[in-house]
Every structure is written in C-alpha cells, then in structure tokens.
C-alpha cells in the first residue's frame, strides 16, 4: 500500500480524569475512505479536534504529507491541504453561497492582505467559485446568503468550500447529519466519486452510509480504538457488536 | 437591489449636505455653523477608524479615544516645539499639517500595534476590558506628565498650517477636514470590497471558519486594528487644531463611548454610518445642549431606541439591511 497521507501515532488527550483520547493510532491512505465510528461520548469530536488543530494533544504525533503538524495552528494545517467540513453547519452566514466559496479560494491563493481590487470583480475567484457550486449542484443558488439556504444545501455548500481548498485529504465530520433519505443517497454517490481526488476520514453516525462508503472502519470506544478493519471484519467483530452495534440492532 | 441604490443616494446627500451647509453658512455669515460641521467631519473620521474594527471586524474596542487623544497630542506637542524652538528627540518641531498628520498616524499606528498584539487574542468582554485598560493607562499618564500641560491640557496658540490655505479661517479648515474625510471614506470602501475586507468581515461572522480555510484571523485583525488606530489618530490631530487645544479628556473613556455611539446611531459597518452618527450626535448636542444641560439623557433614549428598533442605525433605517453579496 502507498504511504499514508495522514498518520496519527499514540495520540492521547485527557480532560482531568477523563481520557478522551487514549493512545490512538490510525492511518489514512490515498484513495480510501476511512470511517471512524463509535457511540456517543467515545471521543470522536476530541479526536477530530486534534487532527484539525483546535485541540492540542497531551502526547503523540500527527504526520500529514510527511510533515509533523502536531503543533501547527488550524490555519497552517488548512494551508497544507487538510480540508475540513464541520459537524455543525458553520459557514459565513451573511455571505452568499458564491462568496463563501470565494473566501476559500482566496485563502488557497494566499493574498488575503490585498486591498486594491474589489473581490466581486476578480474573475480568478468568481469563475472557479461558480464551477465548484455547479459540481455540487448549487449553481442556481449562488447569490443566496448561506443563512437563507436549506439545511441540505448548506451541507453541499460546505463540501463545495472544502473542494475549493483542493485538499490533500478531507475530514468530514458527520456530513449526513440532518439530511433526508434522498439527500443521504445523493451525498453517498458524491463522496464515492470524491475519494479518488483525495482520501476521506469520515466520522459518521449513519451506519448504512458508513457501510456503503467505507474501505476501512475504525471503532472508537472510551477514547480507544478497539477494532480496525474492512466493513465485513467490523460487522462480524464480536467486541464491536457488544460495544456499539449492540445498541442499535434489536 | 433597490436598497443599494437608496444607500448610494443617502450617501450622496450626506456627503454633499456636509459640504453645502458650511458654504451656505459662509454666505449667511454664520461661522459657528461652519465650526459645528467641521466637528461633525472630524468625529465622523474618528468613527470611521473605529468602524473598521468594530463594524467590519466585529472587534468592540472600548479604548479608541486613546488614538484620538494621541493624535491630538502629536499635533499639540509638535506645534509647541515649533513655537518655542526647542527640539524634540533631536528634531525640530513643526507647524505644518502635512508633516504632523503622518507623525500622528505613525505614532497611533505603533500604539495600535502594541495594544493589538496584546489584546486581539481575546474576545468579547475581555477584549472590551483590555482595550479600556490600555486607554486608561495612557489617559492617566497624560494627566500626570507636567511637561505637556498635564491635567490642564496643551494649547495650540496658532493653528498649524496647510499649504495654500489659511487654517485660521473656519471655511478653509472645514474644507481640509471634509477632504480628508472623503479620502478616508474612499479608503474604507476600497478596503471593504477587497480580499482583505472579505476576510475581515468573515472573521466577524465566523472566525473558526476563516481559520479552517487557512487564513490566520489574528494577522488580519491586527492589520485592521493598526489601520483603524491610524485613522482615529489623524482625526485627533485635526480635532486639536479645530479646538486649538489638546487635553487628556480627548482620551477619556467617555470619548471612546461617544465613538461607539456614533457608529451605532449611524449604522454599524456601513460606509457612511460614522458620518450619519456624528451628525446626529453633534446635532443633538447643539439643539438640546442649549435647552437643557441634561441633553445626554435624551441622547441615551435615542440610543436605546436605535438598539431596540433600528439595529442598522440611521443608514439601516433608510436603506435597509446590508447585503454583503
């Protein structure tokens, strides 16, 4: 297998006596979707927070594209190509869909200290932004403020923003949350096509979506990875059934 | 898009009204009116500086009077040295506005850089308190430093000069201030429309998202804070020349409050918000200040009304909510 793009080794993080992340190691390889599942309170958010840079780990290292990013800021990681879509919809509410994508493009190109040219006349931002919106099917809503978009549209816009960053890997934190069955179906197809562009670390509650998409699954329980393997291996793992799937299968 | 047209029209009325009334006042021989409109232009300029950080960037600085006062002291101190011929830091003083302004902006910008570096990592109430604390420190320093008047302030005996104009004539001084204000408005519009402005306004709405796409919010905020301090400092230098007097009260916390009030009354983040706000404030002071010494009570009620019923200030009331596109 090719060298991993993202490697977590022996990551640990405690909040007081609570070990939210306990010696976690995992890898993300080119071309794959690696899903991270686990019951509520398993420490998924804390782990994602450490990968994206919002939370500093107590120990362990994060290697991204061969560089140690453990101590880098959120913005530095993003500039290296770590693309993140948020769990809670968090776009720029007063900006139109197109302007949200344009901000990401502007960040990608650098030059956020330019003051002379109006952004709304920069073809180098306007055109690619529209192209991104077209890819996710939002081009008809380009000038609508993101606060006025529907929940599903906002999720798509977040994907478009992530795409605009041309990341080396995607961190998707529950992209299916709050979507109807139809929306989930569309997004599954879309993500399947996306993984050839950049691998995806997918945190998701929707089990059907995870089983349909993932190449590998890691199961997080009480801050530890208790199992890691293919969809079939995880489905049949007795520890996983007990710790996690047992709650959902009647 | 009709709202946008209405805002353009309103801005034009404000810019031209600000120019035409003093011209009329010259013809009608009402020098007091000219001075009053000069005050409006200067306070609008100071508010415009604050509007950069508060309106665009969402940083509620409660210490912006420090830049206003510092600019005033730059004008006063340089003028005093020019007057008595004593050098300052080995250099001669000057009574030329075109030298005083860059000095005032440089000094204010440096102080803004120091305050910004130390305060911009905090948010909300902490940021408000830290900016207030810095302003109060400088305020008490100015009071206790006797070399430049201390508590009594520092008079400017003859107004500083501008090539080709006679600054002692009210209309000439007004035209200088109006011109500077228009230039600053142009700068504000340019910044707001640019990539820098796009990042700054996004930081106000969602700093985490801005960091997540790879823009460091701190650098953008710091640059805006420095530019903001420079503009408010320039306004202070003009105010010192208008009143021919600089005193610590220019940096008092009440002055910081007035600058915030100007922005809220006019319209937070709007291009002409500070112009409208300064006009309302000075108008109130002149109209009701003559009737009762409690005119600030009525101003308070208007402010309350603006916060409760007209969040966009006067500009928002007339031109509707701003669409950022």
HADDOCK unambig.tbl for C-alpha pairs under 7 A between the chains (distance, minus, plus):
assign (segid A and resid 74 and name CA) (segid B and resid 211 and name CA) 5.84 0.50 0.50
assign (segid A and resid 74 and name CA) (segid B and resid 212 and name CA) 5.93 0.50 0.50
assign (segid A and resid 75 and name CA) (segid B and resid 211 and name CA) 4.57 0.50 0.50
assign (segid A and resid 75 and name CA) (segid B and resid 212 and name CA) 5.68 0.50 0.50
assign (segid A and resid 75 and name CA) (segid B and resid 213 and name CA) 6.64 0.50 0.50
assign (segid A and resid 75 and name CA) (segid B and resid 214 and name CA) 3.90 0.50 0.50
assign (segid A and resid 75 and name CA) (segid B and resid 215 and name CA) 5.48 0.50 0.50
assign (segid A and resid 75 and name CA) (segid B and resid 216 and name CA) 5.46 0.50 0.50
assign (segid A and resid 76 and name CA) (segid B and resid 214 and name CA) 6.14 0.50 0.50
assign (segid A and resid 78 and name CA) (segid B and resid 212 and name CA) 5.91 0.50 0.50
assign (segid A and resid 78 and name CA) (segid B and resid 213 and name CA) 5.70 0.50 0.50
assign (segid A and resid 78 and name CA) (segid B and resid 214 and name CA) 4.59 0.50 0.50
assign (segid A and resid 79 and name CA) (segid B and resid 214 and name CA) 4.90 0.50 0.50
assign (segid A and resid 84 and name CA) (segid B and resid 212 and name CA) 6.94 0.50 0.50
assign (segid A and resid 90 and name CA) (segid B and resid 209 and name CA) 6.66 0.50 0.50
assign (segid A and resid 91 and name CA) (segid B and resid 209 and name CA) 6.59 0.50 0.50
assign (segid A and resid 92 and name CA) (segid B and resid 202 and name CA) 6.05 0.50 0.50
assign (segid A and resid 92 and name CA) (segid B and resid 205 and name CA) 5.97 0.50 0.50
assign (segid A and resid 92 and name CA) (segid B and resid 206 and name CA) 5.97 0.50 0.50
assign (segid A and resid 93 and name CA) (segid B and resid 205 and name CA) 6.92 0.50 0.50
assign (segid A and resid 94 and name CA) (segid B and resid 324 and name CA) 6.40 0.50 0.50
assign (segid A and resid 95 and name CA) (segid B and resid 324 and name CA) 5.86 0.50 0.50
assign (segid A and resid 95 and name CA) (segid B and resid 325 and name CA) 6.01 0.50 0.50
assign (segid A and resid 96 and name CA) (segid B and resid 325 and name CA) 5.63 0.50 0.50
assign (segid A and resid 99 and name CA) (segid B and resid 325 and name CA) 6.91 0.50 0.50
assign (segid A and resid 104 and name CA) (segid B and resid 213 and name CA) 5.45 0.50 0.50
assign (segid A and resid 107 and name CA) (segid B and resid 213 and name CA) 6.18 0.50 0.50
assign (segid A and resid 107 and name CA) (segid B and resid 214 and name CA) 5.64 0.50 0.50
assign (segid A and resid 107 and name CA) (segid B and resid 215 and name CA) 5.71 0.50 0.50
assign (segid A and resid 112 and name CA) (segid B and resid 195 and name CA) 5.40 0.50 0.50
assign (segid A and resid 112 and name CA) (segid B and resid 196 and name CA) 5.07 0.50 0.50
assign (segid A and resid 112 and name CA) (segid B and resid 199 and name CA) 6.80 0.50 0.50
assign (segid A and resid 113 and name CA) (segid B and resid 195 and name CA) 6.72 0.50 0.50
assign (segid A and resid 113 and name CA) (segid B and resid 196 and name CA) 4.82 0.50 0.50
assign (segid A and resid 114 and name CA) (segid B and resid 194 and name CA) 6.58 0.50 0.50
assign (segid A and resid 114 and name CA) (segid B and resid 195 and name CA) 5.69 0.50 0.50
assign (segid A and resid 114 and name CA) (segid B and resid 196 and name CA) 5.54 0.50 0.50
assign (segid A and resid 115 and name CA) (segid B and resid 190 and name CA) 6.60 0.50 0.50
assign (segid A and resid 115 and name CA) (segid B and resid 191 and name CA) 5.18 0.50 0.50
assign (segid A and resid 115 and name CA) (segid B and resid 194 and name CA) 4.87 0.50 0.50
assign (segid A and resid 115 and name CA) (segid B and resid 195 and name CA) 6.28 0.50 0.50
assign (segid A and resid 115 and name CA) (segid B and resid 196 and name CA) 5.68 0.50 0.50
assign (segid A and resid 116 and name CA) (segid B and resid 190 and name CA) 6.48 0.50 0.50
assign (segid A and resid 116 and name CA) (segid B and resid 194 and name CA) 6.35 0.50 0.50
assign (segid A and resid 117 and name CA) (segid B and resid 194 and name CA) 5.47 0.50 0.50
assign (segid A and resid 118 and name CA) (segid B and resid 190 and name CA) 6.97 0.50 0.50
assign (segid A and resid 118 and name CA) (segid B and resid 193 and name CA) 4.67 0.50 0.50
assign (segid A and resid 118 and name CA) (segid B and resid 194 and name CA) 4.45 0.50 0.50
assign (segid A and resid 119 and name CA) (segid B and resid 193 and name CA) 6.13 0.50 0.50
assign (segid A and resid 119 and name CA) (segid B and resid 194 and name CA) 5.19 0.50 0.50
assign (segid A and resid 119 and name CA) (segid B and resid 195 and name CA) 5.69 0.50 0.50
assign (segid A and resid 143 and name CA) (segid B and resid 325 and name CA) 6.74 0.50 0.50
